[in-house]
Amino acid sequence: MNPVTTSSTTAGASADGPARPLLSVRDLRVAFRSRAGELVPAASLSVDVPANGALAIVGESGSGKTVSMRALLRLLPDSAVVSGEAHFEGQDLLALSESELRRVRGPGIGMIFQNAMSALNPTRTLKVQLTEHLRWHGICDRKEAVRRAVDALDRVGIPEPERRIRMYPFQLSGGMRQRAMIAMSIVAGPRLLIADEPTTALDVTIQRQVLDVLKGLRDDGLAVIMITHDLGVARYLCDDVVVMKDGQMVETATMDGFVAAAEQPYSRRLLDAAPDVDLRAEPSRSRSAAKTTAAEKTGTETTATADDHESRDATDDAAATQNANRPAPVSRKVLVQANDLVKIFHGRGGDVRAVDDVSITIGANETVGVVGESGSGKSTLARLLMRLIEPSAGAVTFDGHDVLAARKAELYGLRRRIQMVFQNPYGSLLPHQTVAANVIEPLRVHKVGTAAERRKRAAELLELVGIPPERASQYPRQFSGGQQQRIAIARALALEPELLVCDEPTSALDVSIQAQILDLLDDLKQRLGLSMLFITHNLAVAQRLCDRVIVMASGHIVEAGPTADIFARPRHPYTKALLAAVLPIRTDPVPWQPAAAVDTHVGELVEVTPRHWVRLPQTESAAGQRHPAM
Amino acid sequence: MIGYLARRLVRLILSLVAVSLITFGLLQLVPGSFADLADSGTSDLGGDSATSGSELAQRYGADVPAWEQYLTFMRGAVTLDMGPSYRYPQATVEDLIFDAFPVSLSLAVPATLLTLLIAIPIGVLAAVKKDKLADYGSIFTLTSLQALPGYLFALLLVLIFSVGLGVLPVRGWSGPEYMIIPVVALAIQPIAMLARYVRTSMLEELREEYVIAAHAKGGQRRTVLGRHVLRNSMIPLVTIVGPIFAQLATGTVFIEALLGIPGLGRLFTTAARTRDMPLLMGTTLFFALVFLLINLIVDLTYSLLDPRIRHEQSSSWRRTRRPLRLRASKSREPGTDRPAAPDRSPGASDTMEVVRP
């Protein structure tokens, strides 16, 4: 395959002669020697990266992205066999002696890893880890090294670097840790950074902050190779893209050209499958709004134009909202109703209000998305609704039954009607039981049917989620991640529940698999009339699947409303910040600043437009009442 | 930290009380109280029974109820006056223990050092050369040695060095040269155990990503191993070296008996053989104390070595953050007239009124 020499015109740098690329990889081939002595090919790659260029390597897990990059610096285990050439500033990295190569690692090429928690030694301070290689390479003495390390921490945006440099990695927050690791890789002054999924484990707002740090480093003249599966991230940071699949290069292109017109079918599939947030979407264009009737829209407009709200008395108001909320095709029988839920965890460092005064309803055949960053209380809320943990205060009813007051038998009966799908499919399946046994496990627990009936049901269920029935006697580990999640969904459906609680069901999966699972859930929802509580940190996924979205922050609901409203007209500063931090693939990202000042605790939830609730401070809420369509 | 220490000490004392109760209870079940032994003549009770017998009878005689015997002994244990032993009526129990303990200690300290000195390099070598000859060879040898009981190994050493070559004394305890065979024999099983542990611990750390990160910074293999991997894999070793040392320091029955060393092990076996209640109680309590103290030291050392545990115990930066959140959420309350409508659910809009201030 012809390596594409990338045009660095977009980068706007390399005025001093772009003739020779900074890194030129030719015919890199990596294979692993198996125990039997055979060579198993893992990756092959040819790319060029100009000085100050930025290349994204995208692909799904197992496509050889990480392996090929680690092969460049010969960081793979002894069983790896690497051939080809990789010229970096005139030296062939693959032909250098061990000690010559060491002089490139660090001062020449820096590496950033996905998980800073594991890439930083937990028992050494940042000071040790940021300065040790400066002295290994003889760059400067200890004192100067500490000064440079403090500078590097400052450069990646860590406040109070003099104090933080004495800390251990676990004392920093996730985003801070990631930045500290970036500081570690740039402190020796490399010309090229290899970033291996540096933001995958982070929340969107933190991701944006970290990416902005990397962007700043590019402005300072560093070249970046970014390994990612997230096309939005790739688009945000990089000029060029290489698509890899099964260890092979599929396509190389400029980023803009790739998004506009990818040539290879696989690239197009990848683009189509990638969840992409559409922030310009008007309610009428969005799928959930498409379902709603004209009646609702009229209702919205009526409310919007009703300046004189004093004239509307309570009955009118109720009628209006009722009208808006009872569109003809969707029945709005309330299935789950939770009021004023509070969950306080008593920890060493004091009490934590994981869920604070949260009220939600889920209607029949409705999909409610709960979005928020990690630690916002999403999962705790789901567990409270199912009474998997006892709330500290509040009430939950399911189809009229008081879930919290239910005694053993009643609770048992209620739990049949609520089932759960978890994030990690393999962890949630019993590994030593066949897939069929896993799927009918709930039937066994609830003593439904005879053995023969259960077997038949297992086959039906597996077929429903697209697993060939002849594979029913295999074990979970023999299936891929996506298939395992299908099996977990089949199990959740075994008891024909009315409510499916999905806790990040796709975040452990590759994008194309994720798309398939979302399609499956959508299809099941239509066919079986399921209600769904869908917990996700991925806003694009929520936009795709949910009728209504609830935004949570530190245990509170900050905003809730129809999906289209939330995405097109977010009202709360936190929601706005969250949405702005998302990196779309096809549209340009919204300018963004860290929303550190947003206080998610103050105010009351106020209905600004029908069914669109926002937590506004008291003063604003009064204004909001007078101008509901503000 | 002080609170933690206080809690640990209370638990330690409770454990000691439990140990003493169990031991005493078991001894009551065993035939042969002091009265029985006294009746059967003084042959088992060494020394001059006439003079000290009265004191023993006063403490443990047939007419003294068991609970009083127990309390008397425990009072003695606390005030370091445990009274005479049945077998050695002239010596008090604490004297006997304090005579024997230094002997056991002078075996335990060198044996533990020897263990560390040999096991760590072997373990590191095996881990670094994983799946190579050095790994297989050392692990095979160690496993075989671990299967060989220490006293057999001691006999082997005696056969070679004392009987065969005649360079070392056969048994006894009257000079430094008498220490060599027991120390080596005592160390052999801990070496095997520890080396395998070091290997596992090293391999675990070697799999961590920070090792790759350190190499990516340009570290030499040796530097990365020493500064990061070895250091981290040594931390869990404290938990195993502590008990090894405690085990050795409280005497080893077989080796001491075999080589005629007047240590705690021999004292304990003698006490057990002669059903010497005070001495058994004394030694058992002393063993328990040594084990518990070493466990405490191990835990404290652990938190010194591992910053994660140290900061979990006295986390300063975490604690200040959380209460802020609580106060912030409360700030909603003063907002005067909170609407009476209990259902502020964002979705429960069917019959909901818009909240009006």
Chai-1 contact restraints between the chains, C-beta under 6 A:
chainA,res_idxA,chainB,res_idxB,connection_type,confidence,min_distance_angstrom,max_distance_angstrom,comment,restraint_id
A,L75,B,I212,contact,1.0,0.0,6.0,A-B,restraint_1
A,L75,B,H215,contact,1.0,0.0,6.0,A-B,restraint_2
A,L75,B,A216,contact,1.0,0.0,6.0,A-B,restraint_3
A,R102,B,G218,contact,1.0,0.0,6.0,A-B,restraint_4
A,R105,B,A216,contact,1.0,0.0,6.0,A-B,restraint_5
A,R105,B,G218,contact,1.0,0.0,6.0,A-B,restraint_6
A,G106,B,K217,contact,1.0,0.0,6.0,A-B,restraint_7
A,G106,B,G218,contact,1.0,0.0,6.0,A-B,restraint_8
A,M111,B,A216,contact,1.0,0.0,6.0,A-B,restraint_9
A,F113,B,E209,contact,1.0,0.0,6.0,A-B,restraint_10
A,S118,B,E208,contact,1.0,0.0,6.0,A-B,restraint_11
A,S118,B,E209,contact,1.0,0.0,6.0,A-B,restraint_12
A,A119,B,E209,contact,1.0,0.0,6.0,A-B,restraint_13
A,A119,B,Y210,contact,1.0,0.0,6.0,A-B,restraint_14
A,A119,B,A213,contact,1.0,0.0,6.0,A-B,restraint_15
A,L120,B,Y210,contact,1.0,0.0,6.0,A-B,restraint_16
A,N121,B,Y210,contact,1.0,0.0,6.0,A-B,restraint_17
A,N121,B,H228,contact,1.0,0.0,6.0,A-B,restraint_18
A,P122,B,R308,contact,1.0,0.0,6.0,A-B,restraint_19
A,T123,B,N232,contact,1.0,0.0,6.0,A-B,restraint_20
A,T123,B,P307,contact,1.0,0.0,6.0,A-B,restraint_21
A,H133,B,K217,contact,1.0,0.0,6.0,A-B,restraint_22
A,H133,B,G218,contact,1.0,0.0,6.0,A-B,restraint_23
A,W136,B,G219,contact,1.0,0.0,6.0,A-B,restraint_24
A,H137,B,G218,contact,1.0,0.0,6.0,A-B,restraint_25
A,Y168,B,P307,contact,1.0,0.0,6.0,A-B,restraint_26
A,F170,B,R308,contact,1.0,0.0,6.0,A-B,restraint_27
A,T321,B,S349,contact,1.0,0.0,6.0,A-B,restraint_28
A,N325,B,S349,contact,1.0,0.0,6.0,A-B,restraint_29
A,N325,B,D350,contact,1.0,0.0,6.0,A-B,restraint_30
A,G349,B,R318,contact,1.0,0.0,6.0,A-B,restraint_31
A,G349,B,R319,contact,1.0,0.0,6.0,A-B,restraint_32
A,G349,B,R322,contact,1.0,0.0,6.0,A-B,restraint_33
A,G350,B,R322,contact,1.0,0.0,6.0,A-B,restraint_34
A,G350,B,P323,contact,1.0,0.0,6.0,A-B,restraint_35
A,D356,B,S329,contact,1.0,0.0,6.0,A-B,restraint_36
A,S359,B,R344,contact,1.0,0.0,6.0,A-B,restraint_37
A,S359,B,S345,contact,1.0,0.0,6.0,A-B,restraint_38
A,I360,B,S345,contact,1.0,0.0,6.0,A-B,restraint_39
A,I360,B,G347,contact,1.0,0.0,6.0,A-B,restraint_40
A,T361,B,S345,contact,1.0,0.0,6.0,A-B,restraint_41
A,T361,B,G347,contact,1.0,0.0,6.0,A-B,restraint_42
A,T361,B,A348,contact,1.0,0.0,6.0,A-B,restraint_43
A,A560,B,P346,contact,1.0,0.0,6.0,A-B,restraint_44
A,H601,B,A328,contact,1.0,0.0,6.0,A-B,restraint_45
A,H601,B,S329,contact,1.0,0.0,6.0,A-B,restraint_46
A,V602,B,S331,contact,1.0,0.0,6.0,A-B,restraint_47
A,L605,B,R344,contact,1.0,0.0,6.0,A-B,restraint_48
A,E607,B,V354,contact,1.0,0.0,6.0,A-B,restraint_49
A,R611,B,S349,contact,1.0,0.0,6.0,A-B,restraint_50
A,W613,B,P346,contact,1.0,0.0,6.0,A-B,restraint_51
A,Q618,B,G335,contact,1.0,0.0,6.0,A-B,restraint_52
A,A622,B,P357,contact,1.0,0.0,6.0,A-B,restraint_53
